[in-house]
Amino acid sequence: MNVKTVITGTGCYIPEFIKTNTDFMHQDFYTEENQLISTPSQEIVEKFQGITGIEERRYINDDMESSDMATIAAKQAIEESGIDQEELDQIILAHNFGNVIKNTIQTDVLPALASRVKHDLGIKNPNCVAYDILFGCPGWLQGVIQGDTFIKAGIAKKVLVVGTETLSRVLDMYDRDSMIFSDGAGASVLEAIPEDKTTSGILSWSVQSHCADEAFYLFLGKSNFPDADSKIRYIKMKGRKVYEYAMQYVPAAMKDCLDKAKISIKEVKKVFIHQANEKMDEGIIKRLFKLYGEKDIPEHIMPMSIHKYGNSSVATIPTLFDQVKKGKLEDHTFDKGDIVLFASVGAGMNINAVCYRI
């Protein structure tokens, strides 16, 4: 019996603490060479907002961890799906830094975050396999692709995929790029549904990894502050390199995904792109349409949450999808049968895209 992989439930956790751009107005910033940047902080912050679109971002409370956010998002997804959580075959959890212990910048991945979520959910079934994946910002989408593969292979029938991250705890406050990052979690339940009982489901996907010159575009490095402890590492990014890479490869991967599904760009209702940078995402959309020889881009084709939530890595797409699905994002809805395209890019460097019929 042929089956389709259908998203039957979604959930997300958006941290309560809001860090606005105004909060950075009196922050000193330094270059990679540990030189104080003489440009006034206000000017730096205003330029940053103009490029990224970020006005504010969300940080996790001191008494929470990445796995806590993941559990909350997972509970919502399971509840909406209506499944018995004991019937889950897999829990796939995407992250990049594990649980980061507050005030130590030490990562804790023992046990794996997926195991912690299974424990916190109270799932007893030993045949529910829980494991983590590290795939940069495209991690949640890669988890969806893996879940789809296991379902199509007949190995699994119900899969929980979660993306969670607390980037606020691995930031170098003296690095301008640190203003991009934020925290959050998103989750989805995937189910195997017989083809004769649904028109929804994953239609195709595309994945690439470029690990030659591109491997270290995002990395862990020492603080830009001259007197910082050189043994402590923070998230670092070669912003220009990441932008150029994304412009070159992401639109092609998205087109490849649509071509595999035999779907025209004109049939796509929404494009859910990893919320990394407003200008970059807009550029990706323009180049995607250009690949099809199209100049006119539908006004509301690309939902955006980066303005208020920042870049929460693996959590951006599942959070954005959950909010649109539940009518929480103005001017953005979709209907049964609509085609949506997911796409992400991040550390590795990795790219993936998924074409899905609602």
N, C-alpha and C positions, 0 to 999 in steps of 0.2 A: 504494500500500500504506500503510495507516494504521499508525502506530507509537506506542509509549508511551515516555515518558522515565523510565528506570529508574536508580536509584542502584546501581551495581554494585560500588563500592569506596569505602571511607572510610579516613581516617587523621587523626592529630592529633599535635601536639607540645606538651607541657606543660613549661614551664621548670623547672629543678631548684631554683633558689633560692627559699626560702620566707620570706616577710615576714609575721610574725605580728602580731596586734593589740598584743601586749606591746611590740613594737618602737616603737610610737608613744606609749607611756606617758609619756615625758619630752620629747615634742615640743611646742614652742610653736605655737599656732594663732592666726591673725589673721582679722579680718573683712574684707569687701570694702572697708571704709573704712580699712583698715590699722591697726585698733585691736586690741591684744592681748586675746584672750579670757581673762577671769579665771577661768572655770570650770576646775577641775583637769583636766589631760589625761586622767587615768584615767577620770574621769567622762564626758568627751567620747567616749572610745574605747568605753566600755561602752554608752553610749546609741547610738552608731553601730552596734555589733554587734546591739543589740536591734532596730534598724530594718531594717538591710540583711541581717542573717544572716551577714555575712562574719566569719570567724574568722581567716583567713589568705589570702594571695594569692601568685601566682607572678610573679617578675621574671626577665627574660632575663639570661644571663651577659654580662659585658663584651665577650667576644670573639665575640658573635653579633649578627645583625641580623634584622629582620622577614623578609626574603627567605630567610634561612637556615632559619628555622622553617618557612616556607611550603614550602620544598623538601623538608624531612624529611616533613612531613604529606602532601605530594603523592606522594612515593615510596611511602609506605604505601598510599595510595588506589589508585595505579596497579597495585601489586603484587597487592593483594587483588582488583581487578577482572579481572586476568589479560589485559589488553589489551596490544598492542604500543604503547608510548608514541609511536612515530612515526606512528601512525594518529590521534592526537588532532587534531581540527579546530580547537579553540579552547582557550586557557588564559585563564580569567577570574579575576583576582585582586582581591579586595576588601580595602581598607585605608583609613586616614584620614590617616596621617602619613608614609607611605613608610618608608624606612630612616632612623632618627633617629641621627645620629652621637653617640656617647657623649661626655658632658661638654660638648657644644656646643649641644644642643637644635636643631640644624640638620637639616632634612629633606632627604633625598637621593632624588629620584625620576627621576634621569637616569642610566641608562635606567630605564624603568618596571619595577616589581617583577615583573610578569608576564614581562617579557623576561629578567630575571635568573634567574627560576625555570626558564624554558625553557632558558636557557644552562646552568644548573647541572645540569639533568636530562640534558643532552647531546642534546637533540632537534634533529635536522638538518632535518627537513621544513619547507620555507618556507611551505607551505600551512597549517601550524599557526599560527594567528593568536593572538598573546599581547597582552593589554591589561588595564589596571587600571580599576576603577570606584571612585568615592567616593560612598557613600550612607549614611554614618553607621554606626551599629551594625547596621542591617539589610543591610549590604553583601553578605555571603555569600549570604543568602537572595535578594537581588536578582540576584546572579550566577546562582543556580539558576533563577530565573524567566527570565532572558535565555537561558540555555542551553536551557531547555525550549522557548522560542519559536523559537530557531534550529533545534532538532531537529524540531519540528512543522512548520516551514516547509520542511524538506528541505535546509537549508543545511549542517547539521552532523549527524554521527552519533555522535561521541564528544567530550565536553567535560569538561575539568578545571576545577572551581571551588574556589578557595582563599580563606580568610579569615585574615588575619594582622595582628597589632598589637603594638607595644611602647609601651603607654601609660605605662610606668614612666619613660620618658625625656622625657615632656612634662608631668610632674606638678609642681605647686607644692606643695612639702612643708609650706608654712605654711597651706594650705587644707584644712579638714576633709574636704571632698569627695574629696580626693586618695586617701584610704584605700580608696575603692571600686575603683579601677582596677588592672588587671594586664596580663599579657602572655600570648600563646599563638597557636596556629595550628591550623586544621582544614581538611580537604580532602575532596572527593568527586568521583568520576568518574560522569558521566551518560552513558548510552548509549541510542541508539534501538533499541528491541526491537519486532519485529512484534507487533501486537495478538493474533494467534492463537497466540503463543508465550509469553505472560506475562499474569498477572493483576495484576502490580505496576505501579507508576508514578505519576506526578503526575496528580492528578485535577482540580485547579483551583488558582487563586491570586488574590490580591487585593492591590492596591498603592495607597497614597495618599501625597501630599506636601502638607503645610500650611506655607506659606512666607510668611504675612502676619505676624501678631504672633508666630508660633511660630518663625520662622527662626533667631533668635539665642538660643534656650534653652540651646544648647551653643555655645561660641565660644572663641576664643583671646584671652586677656587677660593683663594684667600680674600679677605676684605680689602676694599679700596682705601680704608683708613690707614694712614702710615704707621701708627703705633698698635695696630691690631695684632692679636695672637696669630702668628703665621701657621699654626697647627690646625686652626679651625677653618673649615671650608663652608662656603655658601654657594647658593645657586647663582650661576653666571651665564650670560648669554651674549653671543656675537650677533647683535640685533640686525645689522645690515646684511650679514651673511644669511641669517634665517629668512629675512624678507626676500632676498634674491632667490634663495632656494625654493621658497614657497611659490613665488611667482612663476618659476620655471617648471616645476614638477606637479604641483597640486591640481591645476586645471586639467592637465593631461590625464592624471589618474581618475579624476571625476568623469571625464569624457569616456575613458576606458570602461568604467563601471556602467555608465548608461548604455554604451554600445553593446556590452555583454547582455544587458537586459532587453536590448532592442527598443529602447525608449528614447524619444526625441527630447531635446532640451525644452521644446514648447509644451511638452506634457508634464513637466515638473512644476508642482504647486509651491513647494517650499524647499529651500536649501539650508540645512543646519550645519554651519561651519564652526569649527573650534573657535571659541571667542578669545583670540590672541591679540588682535590689533584691528581696530576698525578700518584703517586705511588698507591694511593688508587683505582683510576679508573682502572689502569692496573691489580691490584689484584682482583678486582671484575670480570673483564672479564675472567681472568684465572680460577677463581673459578666457574664461570658460565659454561665454557666449560668443566671443570672437572666434573660437575654434569651430563654431557652428556657422560662422558667417553672419551672426546676428548682432545688431547694434542696439536694439531696443530691449531693455531689461525690465521685466515687470516690477512695478513699484514696491510691492510688499513680498517679494520672493524670499528675502533673507532676514529672518528674525535676528535681533541683536539684544544681548543682555549685558554686554561688556561695560556699558556706560555706568551701570549701577553695581554690578557684581565683580568686575575685573576678570582676570584670567585665572581660573581655578583649575587649570590643567585638565586632567581626565574627567572632571566633573562638569565642564562647561556644556557639552552637547547633551548629556542626559538630563541635566537641570533645565536647559532651554527647551528641550523636547517636552518634558513634563509640564512646563508652564504653558506652552502653546496648546498642548493636548487638553489642558484643564481650563483654557480660556483666560489665563492670567496675564497675557501679553497683548496689549492694545494693537488692533489692526492685524492680528495674526490668528487665523483659524485654519483648520482643514476638515475635509469631509471624508466619509467612507469612500474608498476607491481612489482617492488622490495619491499622486506619486510624490514622494519626498526623497531628497538626496542628502545623505550625511557625509561629511568629509572632515578629516583632521590631519594635522601635521605637527611633528614635535621631535624631541631629542632622540638621537639615534644615527642619522635622521630618518624618521619613519613617516609614511603617508598611508592613509587608507580611506576608502570610500565605500558606502553601502547604499544601494537603491532599494527603496521599500514602498510597498503599496499599503496605504492605510486601510 
